[in-house]
Every structure is written in C-alpha cells, then in structure tokens.
Amino acid sequence: MSDRAPQPVDRQLPTDEARELLSLVRDIARREIEPSAAREEEAGIFPRETFALLSESGLLGLPYESAHGGGDQPYEVYLQVLEELAAARLTVGLGVSVHSLACHGLARFGTKEQRAEWLPGMLGGGLLGAYCLSEPASGSDAASLRTKATRDGGDWVIDGTKSWITHGGVADFHTVLARTGGEGAKGISAFLVPGGVEGLSAAAPERKMGLKGSPTAQLHFDGVRVADTRRIGEEGQGFAIALSALDSGRLGIAACAVGVAQAALDVAVDYATRREQFGRPVADFQGLRFLLADMATGIEAARAMYLSAARLRDAGLPFSKQAAMAKLLCTDTAMRVTTDAVQVLGGYGYTADFPVERYMREAKVLQIVEGTNQIQRMVIARHLAGPESR
C-alpha cells in the first residue's frame, strides 16, 4: 500500500511564485522521497542524495537572501515547504530544518566578509549543516555547557563533547557553541567549524525508536583548531545567537510536526473509507467519524498557529512566545493524531505494513528536540508572568 493518500490542504501562499515553489516540492516529495521512505527508515539509510537534490533545486536556503545563494522566501512559505517534506519523510523535513538552523548564526550575526565567503556553499553548494549546542550534562540547561574554546594566537582550540547532534558524523559544517569566558550564558561564543577538521570525530549513531534514517550522534572535539575568522559574532554573544536560532528552529519543528500529523490523517481517512465491517465502511460509524474530525481540526489549528508565528517573524515583530506556543501545540497535536491514526487502523495500525506506527514513533521525538515541551511551557510562562522568583 502507498504510504498515504494525500488529502487537499488549503495552503495560504502569498504569491504565484510561492505556489509554483510548493508544486515543485510536492513533485519531488512524491517522486523522489516518499516511495522509498518506509524501506530506508527501516534500514536506517541516510538519504544524502536527496539533500543533494534539494540543494540543486534551491530548497536548502529558502529563508535566506539570494545574494548569498538563498531563496528570498518568507518564513510563511519556507515552513509550508518543510511541512510537505516532513509529510513525505520526517528525516528529510527535519534535516532541512536543522540545516537552516545551522546557517542562522552566520546569516544573521556574521560579518559581511564571513557571509560572502561561506554562506553560498552552505545555502546552495551541496553542503549539509549541524547545530552543536547540547552536551551530555547540559540539555535543557544549555547555558551550563562545558565545551571550551581557548585562544592560541590567532586561532581557537576547541575541546569537549556535544551530544544529540542531528547529522553528527555526516555534516559538512557545524555551528558550535563553546565556552570562551566564565560560567553562565555570558561566557559562551559561537564558531563555524568545518567537517573533517583534525580532532573532530563522531561516536556511533544513537539507536532510536524512530527517525532511524537521520543520524544522531555525539561529536568529540579534541584540540580542534579554527581561525578567529570563524568566530561568529562577538566573544560572549554565543548564547544570544543560540537562542535567536532556536526561536526560528522551533517553528521548523512545528511545521514538521504538522506534516507528520497530516500524513497520518491521510492514511487514516483512506483506510476508514475503504475498510468494511458489518457490511459498510468503518468511516460510517460515528465513533470513527468523530475521531477523524477531531484529528483534522487539531491539524488545522496547529497549522494556523505556526503560520501566525511565521507572519510575525516575517514582519520583524517579536515572535519568541508564539514560536514556543507553536512548537508546543504542533508537536502535541502530532503525537495525539498519530496515536489516533494507529487506533483507526486497529491491528493493522500496529504493524509495519502501514506507515502510521512509524509516524507515531517519529512524532514522539518532536516533543523533545529543540527544547522539550516542558521547556516551551516555561518560555511561554516567562512571557506571561516574568521570570520565576527564587
């Protein structure tokens, strides 16, 4: 059986160019990504050729300036592209989101010379990025990271370990947050570290319940030497750079979550209208009809939430609170919808013959990455009631 029978989605695209772009993405997703998604995920195959194709098609740098190889697309459009890619295969959608996250620091905080030298290759040169913030002892408490960067003449020498790194071991460049000063957020700086540099190595990929095609690994920095020209922003500005990137990255995760949820709903509707019990399609039974209606309503609400946040970002308005809300709502919705999709398919939903069990396993990680949903609630509450009292 095909992975899903797509249902029409009422896309809110601002221009004819955006509509043509999304049509291209759908075509690539249907022809190049979706047919092999289940098989390659089961085998843990990383689709590097797919990312090369996306780069050739101009889809790896959509929200960045065309002067540096980007696509000049607003986030409102870029996120809907991510949703389509994630619906076809989350490994691809999430990979594009992480790549964009890894480009953010240089694109926004880099000097004119740095952007001119490195951004074209990162945005449209076939390169793939990784974002290196988390560590074994500092996940949600990112400001306590221990990886150190020490000055040595005109260079920096980086030592430490980063964990839970998407594209760990396969990335061509890394945005790395490392401690250059004292304790706390103000002692952190950001660096652009190329792949394959001496002293950089990857551990074996983590064995995960889902997203098996997307390598997640620890990265070890053992005397990795980079020139000071690869420092992004000022010394001590790294944590602010990281938080800025995460606000945008959370919208990427939100869009990917809606893509997975939409894919699960498509399969559930197709199955319910075809499967007959007691002489009629199971979609005729009120219990399932209401379940499908709730699934669809949740997806529409989640999509509206991430698009609303994206429009704030595009308008240059504060959107940190709304990004946290979108990440929270969209990923919780994806978990609920994929679980309900398994229920709609009954015993078949629990088998690998249908993709909904994979969608359910994949949805779980979206509630964890780029700030757990408990952290999102803390972010939202701080916007509402201020920092917690001590």
C-alpha positions as CSV (number, residue, x, y, z in Angstrom):
1,M,0.0,0.0,0.0
2,S,1.2,3.6,-0.7
3,D,2.4,5.4,2.4
4,R,-0.6,7.8,2.2
5,A,-3.5,9.0,0.1
6,P,-3.0,12.8,0.3
7,Q,-5.9,15.0,1.1
8,P,-6.1,18.5,-0.4
9,V,-4.6,21.1,2.0
10,D,-5.8,24.7,1.8
11,R,-2.4,26.4,1.5
12,Q,-2.1,30.0,2.4
13,L,0.6,31.2,-0.1
14,P,1.1,34.9,-0.7
15,T,2.4,34.8,-4.4
16,D,2.3,32.8,-7.6
17,E,6.0,32.2,-7.1
18,A,5.3,30.5,-3.8
19,R,2.6,28.4,-5.3
20,E,5.0,27.2,-8.0
21,L,7.6,26.5,-5.4
22,L,5.3,24.3,-3.4
23,S,4.2,22.5,-6.5
24,L,7.9,21.7,-7.2
25,V,8.3,20.5,-3.6
26,R,5.3,18.2,-3.9
27,D,6.6,16.7,-7.1
28,I,10.0,16.0,-5.6
29,A,8.3,14.5,-2.5
30,R,6.0,12.2,-4.4
31,R,8.7,11.1,-6.9
32,E,12.0,11.1,-5.0
33,I,11.2,10.9,-1.3
34,E,8.0,9.1,-0.4
35,P,8.4,5.9,-2.4
36,S,11.5,4.7,-0.5
37,A,10.8,6.4,2.8
38,A,9.5,3.3,4.7
39,R,12.2,1.0,3.4
40,E,15.1,3.3,4.0
41,E,13.8,4.3,7.5
42,E,13.6,0.6,8.5
43,A,17.1,0.1,7.2
44,G,18.5,3.2,8.8
45,I,19.6,4.7,5.4
46,F,20.5,8.4,5.4
47,P,19.3,10.0,2.2
48,R,22.3,12.1,1.3
49,E,21.4,12.1,-2.4
50,T,18.0,13.6,-1.5
51,F,19.7,16.5,0.3
52,A,21.9,17.0,-2.8
53,L,18.8,17.1,-5.0
54,L,17.2,19.6,-2.6
55,S,20.3,21.8,-2.8
56,E,20.4,21.7,-6.6
57,S,16.7,22.6,-6.6
58,G,17.4,25.7,-4.3
59,L,15.5,24.2,-1.4
60,L,18.2,24.2,1.3
61,G,18.4,28.0,1.7
62,L,14.9,29.2,1.2
63,P,14.5,31.7,4.0
64,Y,17.9,33.4,3.3
65,E,19.0,36.2,0.9
66,S,19.5,35.3,-2.7
67,A,22.7,37.5,-2.6
68,H,24.3,34.6,-0.8
69,G,22.6,31.7,-2.5
70,G,19.3,31.7,-0.6
71,G,15.7,31.7,-1.9
72,D,14.4,35.1,-0.6
73,Q,11.3,33.3,0.7
74,P,9.4,34.4,3.8
75,Y,9.2,32.0,6.7
76,E,5.4,31.6,6.0
77,V,6.4,29.9,2.7
78,Y,9.5,28.1,3.9
79,L,7.6,26.4,6.8
80,Q,4.9,25.1,4.4
81,V,7.7,23.6,2.3
82,L,9.1,21.9,5.4
83,E,5.6,20.5,6.2
84,E,5.4,18.9,2.7
85,L,8.9,17.4,3.1
86,A,8.2,16.1,6.5
87,A,4.9,14.5,5.4
88,A,6.8,12.6,2.8
89,R,9.6,11.6,5.2
90,L,10.4,13.3,8.5
91,T,14.2,12.5,8.2
92,V,14.2,14.9,5.2
93,G,12.0,17.6,6.6
94,L,13.8,17.7,10.0
95,G,17.1,17.6,8.2
96,V,16.3,20.7,6.2
97,S,15.1,22.4,9.4
98,V,18.3,21.6,11.2
99,H,20.4,22.7,8.2
100,S,18.6,26.0,8.2
101,L,19.2,26.3,12.0
102,A,22.9,25.7,11.4
103,C,23.0,28.5,8.9
104,H,21.2,31.0,11.0
105,G,24.0,32.3,13.2
106,L,26.3,33.1,10.2
107,A,23.5,34.6,8.2
108,R,22.3,36.9,10.9
109,F,25.3,37.6,13.0
110,G,28.3,37.1,10.7
111,T,30.3,39.9,9.2
112,K,29.9,40.9,5.5
113,E,33.1,39.1,4.7
114,Q,32.2,35.9,6.5
115,R,28.8,35.7,4.8
116,A,30.3,36.3,1.4
117,E,32.9,33.6,1.9
118,W,30.9,30.8,3.5
119,L,27.1,31.3,3.0
120,P,26.9,30.4,-0.7
121,G,28.3,26.9,-0.1
122,M,26.1,26.4,2.9
123,L,22.9,27.6,1.2
124,G,23.3,26.2,-2.3
125,G,26.6,24.4,-2.6
126,G,25.5,21.0,-1.7
127,L,26.8,21.2,1.9
128,L,24.8,20.0,4.9
129,G,25.0,21.5,8.4
130,A,24.7,20.5,12.0
131,Y,23.9,22.6,15.1
132,C,26.0,21.8,18.2
133,L,24.6,23.1,21.4
134,S,23.5,20.2,23.6
135,E,26.1,18.3,25.7
136,P,25.9,15.1,27.9
137,A,25.4,17.2,31.0
138,S,23.6,20.2,29.6
139,G,20.5,19.6,27.6
140,S,17.7,21.9,28.7
141,D,20.2,23.8,30.8
142,A,22.2,24.8,27.7
143,A,23.9,27.8,29.5
144,S,25.9,25.3,31.6
145,L,27.7,23.8,28.6
146,R,31.3,22.8,29.2
147,T,32.9,22.5,25.8
148,K,35.8,25.1,25.8
149,A,37.4,27.2,23.2
150,T,40.8,28.6,24.2
151,R,42.7,31.3,22.4
152,D,46.0,30.3,20.8
153,G,47.4,33.2,18.8
154,G,45.0,33.9,16.0
155,D,43.2,30.6,16.5
156,W,40.8,29.0,18.9
157,V,41.3,25.4,20.1
158,I,38.1,23.6,21.0
159,D,37.8,20.7,23.4
160,G,34.7,18.9,24.6
161,T,31.8,16.7,23.6
162,K,28.5,17.7,22.0
163,S,25.5,15.2,22.1
164,W,22.3,14.6,20.3
165,I,23.6,16.2,17.2
166,T,21.5,15.7,14.1
167,H,23.7,14.9,11.1
168,G,26.5,14.0,13.5
169,G,29.2,12.3,11.5
170,V,27.9,13.3,8.1
171,A,27.7,17.1,8.3
172,D,30.0,19.4,6.2
173,F,29.9,22.2,8.7
174,H,28.9,22.8,12.3
175,T,27.7,25.8,14.2
176,V,29.3,25.1,17.6
177,L,28.6,26.9,20.9
178,A,31.6,26.8,23.3
179,R,32.7,28.4,26.5
180,T,35.3,31.2,26.0
181,G,34.8,33.0,29.3
182,G,33.4,32.5,32.8
183,E,30.4,30.5,33.9
184,G,26.9,31.1,32.6
185,A,25.4,32.4,29.4
186,K,27.7,35.4,29.0
187,G,30.8,33.2,28.7
188,I,29.7,31.4,25.5
189,S,30.8,32.1,21.9
190,A,29.8,30.7,18.6
191,F,32.1,29.2,15.9
192,L,31.7,27.8,12.4
193,V,33.6,24.5,12.3
194,P,34.1,22.7,9.0
195,G,33.6,18.9,8.8
196,G,36.6,16.7,8.5
197,V,38.9,19.0,10.5
198,E,41.6,17.4,12.6
199,G,40.5,16.4,16.1
200,L,36.8,16.2,15.3
201,S,35.2,12.7,15.5
202,A,31.8,11.2,15.8
203,A,30.6,8.4,18.0
204,A,28.4,5.6,16.8
205,P,24.9,7.0,16.0
206,E,22.3,6.6,18.7
207,R,19.9,3.7,18.5
208,K,16.5,5.4,18.4
209,M,12.8,4.3,18.3
210,G,12.2,6.5,15.3
211,L,13.9,8.7,12.7
212,K,16.3,5.8,12.1
213,G,17.4,7.3,8.8
214,S,18.6,10.5,10.5
215,P,22.0,10.0,12.2
216,T,22.1,11.4,15.8
217,A,25.5,11.2,17.4
218,Q,27.9,12.6,19.9
219,L,30.7,14.8,18.5
220,H,34.1,14.8,20.1
221,F,36.3,17.9,19.8
222,D,39.9,17.0,20.7
223,G,42.1,20.0,20.1
224,V,40.1,21.2,17.1
225,R,41.8,24.3,15.8
226,V,39.8,27.0,14.0
227,A,40.9,30.5,13.0
228,D,39.4,33.5,14.8
229,T,37.8,34.5,11.5
230,R,35.4,31.5,12.1
231,R,34.1,33.0,15.3
232,I,30.5,34.3,14.7
233,G,29.6,37.5,16.4
234,E,31.4,38.9,19.4
235,E,33.0,36.9,22.2
236,G,30.3,36.1,24.8
237,Q,27.5,36.6,22.3
238,G,27.1,32.9,21.5
239,F,24.2,32.2,23.8
240,A,22.1,35.1,22.4
241,I,22.9,33.7,18.9
242,A,21.8,30.2,20.0
243,L,18.5,31.5,21.4
244,S,17.8,33.5,18.3
245,A,18.4,30.5,16.1
246,L,16.2,28.3,18.4
247,D,13.2,30.7,18.1
248,S,13.2,30.1,14.3
249,G,14.1,26.5,14.6
250,R,11.1,25.8,16.8
251,L,8.9,27.0,14.0
252,G,10.6,24.5,11.8
253,I,9.9,21.7,14.2
254,A,6.3,22.8,14.4
255,A,5.9,22.7,10.7
256,C,7.5,19.2,10.5
257,A,5.1,18.0,13.2
258,V,2.0,19.2,11.2
259,G,3.4,17.4,8.2
260,V,3.7,14.1,10.1
261,A,0.2,14.6,11.5
262,Q,-1.3,15.4,8.1
263,A,0.3,12.2,6.6
264,A,-1.2,10.1,9.4
265,L,-4.6,11.6,8.9
266,D,-4.4,11.0,5.2
267,V,-3.7,7.3,5.8
268,A,-6.5,7.1,8.4
269,V,-9.1,8.6,6.2
270,D,-8.1,6.4,3.2
271,Y,-8.3,3.3,5.3
272,A,-11.5,4.2,7.1
273,T,-13.3,4.8,3.8
274,R,-12.0,1.6,2.2
275,R,-12.2,-0.9,5.2
276,E,-15.6,-2.5,5.6
277,Q,-17.1,-4.1,8.7
278,F,-20.7,-5.1,9.3
279,G,-21.4,-4.5,5.7
280,R,-20.3,-0.9,5.4
281,P,-17.1,1.3,5.6
282,V,-15.8,1.8,9.1
283,A,-15.9,5.6,8.3
284,D,-19.7,5.3,8.5
285,F,-19.5,4.6,12.3
286,Q,-19.9,7.7,14.4
287,G,-17.1,6.9,16.8
288,L,-14.6,6.9,13.9
289,R,-16.1,9.9,12.1
290,F,-15.8,12.0,15.3
291,L,-12.2,10.8,15.8
292,L,-11.3,11.8,12.3
293,A,-13.0,15.1,12.7
294,D,-11.0,15.8,15.9
295,M,-7.8,14.9,14.2
296,A,-8.4,17.2,11.2
297,T,-9.5,20.1,13.5
298,G,-6.3,19.7,15.6
299,I,-4.1,19.8,12.5
300,E,-5.8,22.9,11.1
301,A,-5.4,24.7,14.4
302,A,-1.8,23.7,14.7
303,R,-1.1,24.8,11.1
304,A,-2.7,28.2,11.8
305,M,-0.6,28.6,14.9
306,Y,2.8,28.1,13.2
307,L,1.7,30.3,10.2
308,S,0.6,33.1,12.6
309,A,4.0,33.0,14.3
310,A,5.8,32.9,11.0
311,R,4.0,36.1,9.8
312,L,5.1,37.8,13.0
313,R,8.7,36.8,12.2
314,D,8.4,38.0,8.6
315,A,7.0,41.3,9.8
316,G,10.0,41.8,12.0
317,L,7.9,41.6,15.2
318,P,8.7,39.7,18.4
319,F,7.7,36.1,18.0
320,S,9.5,34.1,20.7
321,K,6.4,33.4,22.7
322,Q,4.4,32.4,19.7
323,A,7.3,30.2,18.5
324,A,7.2,28.3,21.8
325,M,3.4,28.1,21.6
326,A,3.6,26.7,18.0
327,K,6.2,24.1,18.9
328,L,4.2,23.0,21.9
329,L,0.8,22.9,20.1
330,C,2.0,21.3,16.9
331,T,4.1,18.6,18.4
332,D,1.5,17.6,21.0
333,T,-1.1,17.5,18.2
334,A,1.2,15.3,16.1
335,M,1.6,12.9,19.0
336,R,-2.2,12.7,19.5
337,V,-3.1,12.5,15.8
338,T,-0.6,9.7,15.1
339,T,-1.7,7.7,18.1
340,D,-5.3,8.1,17.0
341,A,-4.4,7.1,13.4
342,V,-3.0,3.8,14.8
343,Q,-6.3,3.3,16.6
344,V,-8.3,3.9,13.4
345,L,-6.4,1.2,11.6
346,G,-6.8,-1.2,14.6
347,G,-4.4,-4.2,14.4
348,Y,-3.1,-3.1,11.1
349,G,-2.0,0.2,12.5
350,Y,0.3,-1.6,14.9
351,T,2.1,-3.4,12.0
352,A,4.9,-2.0,9.8
353,D,2.7,-2.8,6.7
354,F,1.1,0.6,7.2
355,P,3.1,3.8,8.0
356,V,1.1,5.1,10.9
357,E,3.2,3.2,13.5
358,R,6.3,4.9,12.1
359,Y,4.6,8.2,12.2
360,M,3.7,7.7,15.9
361,R,7.3,6.8,16.8
362,E,8.6,9.8,14.9
363,A,6.1,12.2,16.4
364,K,7.4,11.4,19.9
365,V,10.8,12.9,19.3
366,L,9.3,16.2,18.1
367,Q,8.1,16.8,21.6
368,I,11.7,16.6,22.8
369,V,14.0,18.2,20.2
370,E,14.9,22.0,20.2
371,G,13.6,22.4,23.7
372,T,11.3,19.9,25.3
373,N,7.6,20.8,25.5
374,Q,8.1,21.4,29.3
375,I,10.7,24.0,28.4
376,Q,8.3,25.6,25.9
377,R,5.8,26.0,28.7
378,M,8.4,27.7,30.8
379,V,9.2,30.1,28.0
380,I,5.5,30.9,27.5
381,A,5.0,31.4,31.2
382,R,8.0,33.8,31.4
383,H,6.4,35.9,28.7
384,L,3.2,36.0,30.7
385,A,4.3,36.3,34.3
386,G,8.0,37.2,34.2
387,P,11.0,35.1,35.4
388,E,10.4,32.7,38.2
389,S,11.2,34.0,41.7
390,R,14.0,32.3,43.6
